[in-house]
């Protein structure tokens, strides 16, 4: 539990930042109450199952949930934030809300002019140590002490003082260009020294894009239970919006929007299409909120680096995925052996590796051994890539012909089907040759 009589606010220790961020979420007209996750997490505090890692693609609410968790348990949180939410009706509310010292770190923050791992990790270690020294002045802690030694000294001095650790985007640094393989091992070692087999850990909660096991082949972080959308049903409903939640948001939208331009079916077509292990269909939450806020069905998929660009994955081996991409753009699912490959952790060579990475990063959805483009928002991104990249230009034409053929088949127009098949066959055979010989540009 927190030490109670002290409420010192630090940079990471009992920071007010997650509280302020979560307050903004609650005040949003399209806020969704997912606080029941807190009741589930509370059952694991100070038990032998108190290490939890959640992995999801970007834009699926990982940071919102991390801010919620830090705000709820911190002695510097605001209990009133949660008093009207679902968690306030649970027995665990009085026992756990505002009762712990929380160390909250968003690992996606870099020092000014950061050019190496040493600068990155030194900032984190020094700020944690400064927070501990400030909050526990009675404990003789030196600035040369390791963070884990300082926390152990606090535990001993304050009658088994324990902390809750909330780490958001823990694997952010693995996506930086300046990080070497040795740096990655050093960072894994840092987390292991800080968290593994430490008596001061009441709960450790981490979010990332990929499971820890894909970065660490050893036992350094094997204390974490890992929950991915593809492999674990637990916590699935807390990341992304469910159908019933979108129904409620749409009801609010109709009440508040004098001239609604967004249809409920349009939201489903544009932003649905993901599926969890438990079979729950989920929407991209960020895009749903922006669509309702802007009163417009549009593409809100933003890029924050190479791992957010579709062509990053495809260009490793265009030949392996060329035909399957054409099928998916035509709306046809493709068989794939999906594993949780990291685009940053290995070269993506085979079709399964490429498609698996695209599932992990949210570009494709996976259902019963088949991958597909989940919705119109992503379909537009795929079509944009096909039109932009000369090596893939003919695929867009093939996909267009495939869609025409489906409509002609359903209409029973045999002559049109034959003509389309002739054109598609010509494109598939001739255009790649033309492209290689570079006699004419492929549009």
Secondary structure, DSSP 4 states (H G I P E B T S, - for coil): ---SS-----SSBT-SHHHHHHHHHHHSTT----THHHHHHHTTTTSTT-EEEEE--TTSSHHHHHHHHHHHHBTTS-GGGTTTSGGGGSTHHHHHTT-BEEEEEETT---TT--SHHHHHHHHHHHHHHHHHHHTTTS---TTS-HHHHHHHHHHHTTS--EEEEEESTTGGGGSTT--HHHHHHHHHHHHHHHTT-TTEEEEEEEESS-GGGT--SSTTTT-EEEETTT--TTGGGSSB-HHHHHHHHHHHHHH-TT----HHHHHHHH--EE-TT--EEB-HHHHHHHHHHT---------SGGG-HHHHHTT-HHHHHHHHHHHHTT--EE-------TTTS---SHHHHHHHHHHTTSSEEETTEEE--SHHHHHHHHHHHHH-GGGHHHHHHHHHHHHHHHHHHTT-HHHHHHHHHHHHHIIIIIHHHHHHTSS---
